[in-house]
Amino acid sequence: MRRYITSLIITLIFGLTCKAQEGIPVYFDYLADNYYLVYPSMAGISEGGKIRLTARKQWFDVDEAPSLQTLNANFRVGERSGVGAILFNDANGYHSQTGFKGTYAHHLQLGGDFRTLNQISFGLSGTILLSSLDETEFRSVLPDPAISGTKITASYFNVDLGVSYSFMEFYAHAAILNVLETSRDLYRRGRTDDPDNLGVPRVDNLRRYLLSAGYVFGRNTRIEPSVLFQMTDFTKEKTIDINAKVYKDLNDDTTLWGGLSYRRSFDGAQFINNGGFGEQRLQLFTPIVGVNYKRFLFSYNYSYQSGDIRFDNGGFHQITLGYDFGETDQGKRYDCYCPAANN
């Protein structure tokens, strides 16, 4: 029992730092040619448009386990602009959030002709979020003014900023998510104590910083190493993703690809187990496979958390479905092997 409680505490520590945020958690769906989900500057990066639908589920044998669904589309408008929209639903136990993002991006060609990818892009997203806390099943022997016993909701607005640079097979992205500090009173309903009371700390700053880069090597068989770094401003939590993907062209219509991502946190959580002290850092191993057939995309990834302390031995499953549209010249606008820019 003691080991189970310790495991639960560690899982909550890791889980809350990833889930206690506004907007879409940064998982690994960006590796399925879905960088727009993370970086607003990637809206309309290609000549045509892209639609991506994702579904993620954690711990199938755990009730009310975290789940996430997203639907996004983005496309080019004219020569220099791109627009996009994202719908998402994120649920974790008694907490859930549903939101909408609308994006505008501006793309500037820095040199070369229209087939040379040498472009810097700027993006701005506005987010409307409805956050809910279901307290209908909360029970207390003594009346607690902080528990309403109902399902309470609150709406928020925030902004994401992003910039991307693409030069043929090289790319780099940066973004600041949740730029604005928003008053999150959802978890303080009914409290009469000091709003700065540390018993229920006020967390209005959910700003996150993202930075990534990658390069595609090869021709018929291609290798794409990349990294993604993220930091949460309030907690100073930092993680890094180290990724590698391999692409193989089977014919003119079909490309098979797969890869592996390794995520590690820079900071660990301390715990007591069987009378001893230990520290564990978040480590996730995520293999991903996918296929592009004509204008369609399908991918699947599975994330496994390593370490001695885990809530469940199961992993996190995610599926992505995609469709590309609007491209001409067989979708080869740029003369490079750049999956995000060439449909």
TIVOBA-996924 format. One record per residue (C-alpha): residue number from 1; residue in one letter; x, y, z. Coordinates in nm, 3 decimals, padded with zeros to 5 digits. Layout:
REM TIVOBA-996924
R;seq;type;east;north;up
R;NUM;A;X;Y;Z
...
***
This chain:
REM TIVOBA-996924
R;seq;type;east;north;up
R;1;M;00.000;00.000;00.000
R;2;R;00.280;00.237;00.087
R;3;R;00.446;00.174;-00.248
R;4;Y;00.117;00.240;-00.427
R;5;I;00.070;00.574;-00.245
R;6;T;00.427;00.674;-00.326
R;7;S;00.370;00.586;-00.690
R;8;L;00.054;00.793;-00.696
R;9;I;00.232;01.097;-00.550
R;10;I;00.511;01.080;-00.806
R;11;T;00.265;01.035;-01.090
R;12;L;00.069;01.339;-00.972
R;13;I;00.387;01.544;-00.956
R;14;F;00.477;01.457;-01.315
R;15;G;00.119;01.466;-01.440
R;16;L;00.022;01.800;-01.293
R;17;T;00.326;01.976;-01.432
R;18;C;00.224;01.856;-01.778
R;19;K;-00.153;01.900;-01.745
R;20;A;-00.196;02.207;-01.525
R;21;Q;-00.191;02.444;-01.818
R;22;E;-00.408;02.630;-02.059
R;23;G;-00.436;02.503;-02.411
R;24;I;-00.306;02.187;-02.571
R;25;P;-00.041;01.979;-02.389
R;26;V;00.274;01.927;-02.596
R;27;Y;00.290;01.555;-02.664
R;28;F;00.441;01.388;-02.971
R;29;D;00.174;01.446;-03.236
R;30;Y;00.390;01.721;-03.387
R;31;L;00.610;01.443;-03.531
R;32;A;00.323;01.337;-03.760
R;33;D;00.376;01.642;-03.986
R;34;N;00.166;01.837;-03.737
R;35;Y;00.393;02.123;-03.629
R;36;Y;00.110;02.374;-03.662
R;37;L;-00.047;02.218;-03.350
R;38;V;00.254;02.348;-03.156
R;39;Y;00.377;02.652;-03.352
R;40;P;00.134;02.916;-03.486
R;41;S;00.397;03.031;-03.736
R;42;M;00.350;02.702;-03.926
R;43;A;-00.003;02.789;-04.040
R;44;G;-00.004;02.789;-04.420
R;45;I;00.362;02.688;-04.447
R;46;S;00.292;02.471;-04.752
R;47;E;00.142;02.569;-05.085
R;48;G;-00.190;02.402;-05.009
R;49;G;-00.354;02.306;-04.683
R;50;K;-00.342;02.036;-04.417
R;51;I;-00.606;01.878;-04.194
R;52;R;-00.502;01.671;-03.893
R;53;L;-00.718;01.476;-03.646
R;54;T;-00.556;01.326;-03.336
R;55;A;-00.680;01.112;-03.048
R;56;R;-00.470;01.027;-02.741
R;57;K;-00.555;00.798;-02.450
R;58;Q;-00.352;00.710;-02.142
R;59;W;-00.383;00.400;-01.923
R;60;F;-00.680;00.212;-02.069
R;61;D;-00.738;00.024;-01.744
R;62;V;-00.756;00.340;-01.527
R;63;D;-01.088;00.519;-01.482
R;64;E;-01.096;00.885;-01.586
R;65;A;-00.746;00.857;-01.732
R;66;P;-00.620;01.154;-01.935
R;67;S;-00.742;01.178;-02.293
R;68;L;-00.702;01.438;-02.564
R;69;Q;-00.864;01.498;-02.902
R;70;T;-00.764;01.769;-03.151
R;71;L;-00.883;01.872;-03.495
R;72;N;-00.689;02.135;-03.685
R;73;A;-00.667;02.275;-04.036
R;74;N;-00.438;02.534;-04.190
R;75;F;-00.381;02.658;-04.542
R;76;R;-00.209;02.924;-04.750
R;77;V;-00.385;03.249;-04.836
R;78;G;-00.221;03.435;-05.123
R;79;E;00.156;03.440;-05.153
R;80;R;00.257;03.543;-04.803
R;81;S;-00.020;03.460;-04.557
R;82;G;-00.155;03.154;-04.382
R;83;V;-00.453;03.091;-04.156
R;84;G;-00.549;02.804;-03.931
R;85;A;-00.791;02.684;-03.667
R;86;I;-00.774;02.423;-03.390
R;87;L;-01.048;02.258;-03.187
R;88;F;-00.945;02.052;-02.886
R;89;N;-01.086;01.865;-02.588
R;90;D;-00.861;01.764;-02.300
R;91;A;-00.991;01.563;-02.003
R;92;N;-00.807;01.444;-01.693
R;93;G;-01.014;01.302;-01.408
R;94;Y;-01.251;01.567;-01.276
R;95;H;-01.092;01.840;-01.482
R;96;S;-01.153;01.909;-01.851
R;97;Q;-01.093;02.188;-02.098
R;98;T;-01.240;02.256;-02.439
R;99;G;-01.099;02.523;-02.660
R;100;F;-01.063;02.693;-02.997
R;101;K;-00.755;02.854;-03.151
R;102;G;-00.759;03.087;-03.449
R;103;T;-00.427;03.166;-03.620
R;104;Y;-00.279;03.410;-03.866
R;105;A;00.074;03.364;-04.001
R;106;H;00.287;03.575;-04.233
R;107;H;00.560;03.419;-04.448
R;108;L;00.851;03.612;-04.596
R;109;Q;01.069;03.469;-04.873
R;110;L;01.428;03.572;-04.801
R;111;G;01.593;03.475;-05.129
R;112;G;01.597;03.246;-05.430
R;113;D;01.317;03.163;-05.673
R;114;F;00.976;03.016;-05.588
R;115;R;01.119;02.661;-05.572
R;116;T;01.384;02.754;-05.315
R;117;L;01.264;02.731;-04.958
R;118;N;01.429;03.016;-04.769
R;119;Q;01.154;03.157;-04.554
R;120;I;01.092;03.318;-04.217
R;121;S;00.743;03.298;-04.072
R;122;F;00.561;03.474;-03.790
R;123;G;00.239;03.350;-03.630
R;124;L;-00.019;03.469;-03.380
R;125;S;-00.294;03.253;-03.226
R;126;G;-00.582;03.359;-03.007
R;127;T;-00.728;03.096;-02.774
R;128;I;-01.076;03.079;-02.625
R;129;L;-01.087;02.815;-02.352
R;130;L;-01.369;02.673;-02.141
R;131;S;-01.231;02.500;-01.831
R;132;S;-01.449;02.277;-01.610
R;133;L;-01.418;02.113;-01.269
R;134;D;-01.673;01.844;-01.180
R;135;E;-01.724;01.845;-00.802
R;136;T;-02.051;01.649;-00.803
R;137;E;-01.878;01.340;-00.663
R;138;F;-01.670;01.523;-00.402
R;139;R;-01.760;01.424;-00.046
R;140;S;-01.668;01.595;00.281
R;141;V;-01.768;01.500;00.639
R;142;L;-01.755;01.866;00.740
R;143;P;-01.886;02.139;00.508
R;144;D;-01.607;02.285;00.297
R;145;P;-01.674;02.629;00.143
R;146;A;-01.420;02.551;-00.129
R;147;I;-01.637;02.263;-00.263
R;148;S;-01.956;02.362;-00.443
R;149;G;-02.077;02.008;-00.513
R;150;T;-02.160;02.107;-00.872
R;151;K;-01.984;02.124;-01.205
R;152;I;-01.829;02.468;-01.231
R;153;T;-01.686;02.627;-01.542
R;154;A;-01.480;02.932;-01.629
R;155;S;-01.375;03.082;-01.961
R;156;Y;-01.033;03.222;-02.046
R;157;F;-00.861;03.398;-02.333
R;158;N;-00.494;03.380;-02.419
R;159;V;-00.244;03.434;-02.698
R;160;D;00.037;03.229;-02.853
R;161;L;00.328;03.375;-03.052
R;162;G;00.557;03.184;-03.286
R;163;V;00.840;03.227;-03.535
R;164;S;00.986;02.972;-03.779
R;165;Y;01.278;02.968;-04.018
R;166;S;01.300;02.718;-04.303
R;167;F;01.597;02.683;-04.538
R;168;M;01.556;02.385;-04.771
R;169;E;01.594;02.074;-04.550
R;170;F;01.672;02.272;-04.233
R;171;Y;01.407;02.416;-04.000
R;172;A;01.391;02.591;-03.663
R;173;H;01.090;02.702;-03.459
R;174;A;01.025;02.902;-03.144
R;175;A;00.703;02.986;-02.962
R;176;I;00.569;03.143;-02.645
R;177;L;00.242;02.983;-02.540
R;178;N;-00.008;03.148;-02.303
R;179;V;00.159;03.487;-02.327
R;180;L;-00.102;03.661;-02.111
R;181;E;-00.141;03.610;-01.738
R;182;T;-00.503;03.512;-01.682
R;183;S;-00.689;03.508;-01.351
R;184;R;-00.769;03.139;-01.296
R;185;D;-01.035;03.148;-01.025
R;186;L;-01.187;02.809;-01.107
R;187;Y;-01.012;02.639;-00.815
R;188;R;-01.076;02.920;-00.568
R;189;R;-01.455;02.937;-00.586
R;190;G;-01.611;02.982;-00.242
R;191;R;-01.287;03.060;-00.060
R;192;T;-01.280;03.357;00.176
R;193;D;-00.915;03.347;00.276
R;194;D;-00.636;03.564;00.141
R;195;P;-00.615;03.515;-00.237
R;196;D;-00.241;03.475;-00.198
R;197;N;-00.282;03.204;00.067
R;198;L;-00.037;02.925;-00.016
R;199;G;-00.293;02.660;00.077
R;200;V;-00.447;02.711;-00.264
R;201;P;-00.178;02.897;-00.457
R;202;R;-00.283;03.128;-00.736
R;203;V;-00.137;03.014;-01.069
R;204;D;-00.210;03.286;-01.322
R;205;N;00.115;03.257;-01.518
R;206;L;00.100;02.947;-01.740
R;207;R;00.348;03.075;-01.996
R;208;R;00.554;02.813;-02.180
R;209;Y;00.857;02.848;-02.405
R;210;L;00.927;02.610;-02.694
R;211;L;01.230;02.580;-02.919
R;212;S;01.303;02.314;-03.180
R;213;A;01.524;02.244;-03.481
R;214;G;01.584;01.964;-03.729
R;215;Y;01.734;01.861;-04.063
R;216;V;01.646;01.605;-04.330
R;217;F;01.938;01.405;-04.474
R;218;G;01.928;01.181;-04.783
R;219;R;01.711;01.132;-05.091
R;220;N;01.510;00.810;-05.152
R;221;T;01.575;00.702;-04.794
R;222;R;01.585;01.002;-04.563
R;223;I;01.681;01.053;-04.199
R;224;E;01.545;01.343;-03.994
R;225;P;01.700;01.414;-03.651
R;226;S;01.537;01.688;-03.446
R;227;V;01.512;01.825;-03.094
R;228;L;01.241;02.012;-02.903
R;229;F;01.302;02.198;-02.578
R;230;Q;01.022;02.331;-02.359
R;231;M;01.011;02.520;-02.031
R;232;T;00.721;02.619;-01.806
R;233;D;00.767;02.969;-01.668
R;234;F;00.588;02.929;-01.333
R;235;T;00.745;02.598;-01.223
R;236;K;01.071;02.635;-01.422
R;237;E;01.023;02.274;-01.533
R;238;K;01.233;02.193;-01.840
R;239;T;01.218;01.895;-02.076
R;240;I;01.385;01.801;-02.401
R;241;D;01.274;01.571;-02.683
R;242;I;01.543;01.399;-02.891
R;243;N;01.387;01.261;-03.209
R;244;A;01.491;01.061;-03.515
R;245;K;01.270;00.968;-03.811
R;246;V;01.341;00.761;-04.123
R;247;Y;01.147;00.798;-04.452
R;248;K;01.135;00.541;-04.732
R;249;D;00.966;00.606;-05.067
R;250;L;00.793;00.286;-05.180
R;251;N;00.663;00.444;-05.502
R;252;D;00.545;00.781;-05.633
R;253;D;00.232;00.770;-05.415
R;254;T;00.346;00.601;-05.094
R;255;T;00.603;00.693;-04.831
R;256;L;00.657;00.476;-04.524
R;257;W;00.820;00.633;-04.222
R;258;G;00.897;00.563;-03.858
R;259;G;01.100;00.698;-03.572
R;260;L;01.174;00.720;-03.204
R;261;S;01.146;01.007;-02.956
R;262;Y;01.305;01.027;-02.613
R;263;R;01.178;01.287;-02.365
R;264;R;01.361;01.362;-02.043
R;265;S;01.304;01.625;-01.777
R;266;F;01.594;01.826;-01.641
R;267;D;01.452;01.818;-01.288
R;268;G;01.359;01.518;-01.077
R;269;A;01.103;01.449;-00.805
R;270;Q;01.218;01.312;-00.472
R;271;F;01.033;01.028;-00.303
R;272;I;01.052;00.793;-00.005
R;273;N;01.017;00.422;-00.066
R;274;N;01.073;00.144;00.188
R;275;G;01.256;00.380;00.421
R;276;G;01.496;00.512;00.157
R;277;F;01.516;00.831;-00.047
R;278;G;01.524;00.845;-00.423
R;279;E;01.487;01.082;-00.713
R;280;Q;01.326;01.014;-01.046
R;281;R;01.311;01.219;-01.362
R;282;L;01.045;01.195;-01.625
R;283;Q;01.159;00.968;-01.909
R;284;L;00.932;00.883;-02.201
R;285;F;01.021;00.657;-02.493
R;286;T;00.791;00.705;-02.793
R;287;P;00.818;00.495;-03.110
R;288;I;00.611;00.632;-03.398
R;289;V;00.518;00.481;-03.736
R;290;G;00.326;00.628;-04.025
R;291;V;00.244;00.618;-04.393
R;292;N;00.165;00.885;-04.650
R;293;Y;-00.051;00.760;-04.937
R;294;K;-00.125;01.022;-05.199
R;295;R;-00.292;01.300;-04.999
R;296;F;-00.365;01.090;-04.689
R;297;L;-00.159;01.038;-04.374
R;298;F;-00.189;00.786;-04.094
R;299;S;00.038;00.756;-03.792
R;300;Y;00.046;00.583;-03.455
R;301;N;00.272;00.643;-03.157
R;302;Y;00.304;00.475;-02.819
R;303;S;00.468;00.646;-02.522
R;304;Y;00.616;00.438;-02.240
R;305;Q;00.729;00.594;-01.913
R;306;S;01.038;00.431;-01.763
R;307;G;01.148;00.437;-01.400
R;308;D;01.087;00.252;-01.075
R;309;I;00.786;00.463;-00.976
R;310;R;00.492;00.452;-01.218
R;311;F;00.117;00.477;-01.174
R;312;D;00.049;00.204;-01.431
R;313;N;00.255;-00.028;-01.649
R;314;G;00.055;00.069;-01.955
R;315;G;00.155;00.343;-02.195
R;316;F;-00.003;00.627;-02.386
R;317;H;-00.156;00.559;-02.729
R;318;Q;-00.208;00.819;-02.997
R;319;I;-00.342;00.808;-03.353
R;320;T;-00.321;01.082;-03.615
R;321;L;-00.520;01.100;-03.939
R;322;G;-00.435;01.361;-04.200
R;323;Y;-00.536;01.494;-04.540
R;324;D;-00.350;01.741;-04.761
R;325;F;-00.530;01.951;-05.018
R;326;G;-00.493;02.239;-05.260
R;327;E;-00.139;02.171;-05.382
R;328;T;-00.033;02.187;-05.748
R;329;D;00.262;02.045;-05.941
R;330;Q;00.214;01.713;-05.758
R;331;G;00.260;01.890;-05.426
R;332;K;00.626;01.979;-05.489
R;333;R;00.627;02.355;-05.448
R;334;Y;00.981;02.360;-05.314
R;335;D;01.276;02.168;-05.453
R;336;C;01.368;02.009;-05.123
R;337;Y;01.284;01.713;-04.900
R;338;C;01.094;01.915;-04.642
R;339;P;00.778;01.728;-04.530
R;340;A;00.622;02.022;-04.346
R;341;A;00.652;02.263;-04.640
R;342;N;00.583;02.020;-04.926
R;343;N;00.243;01.850;-04.909
***
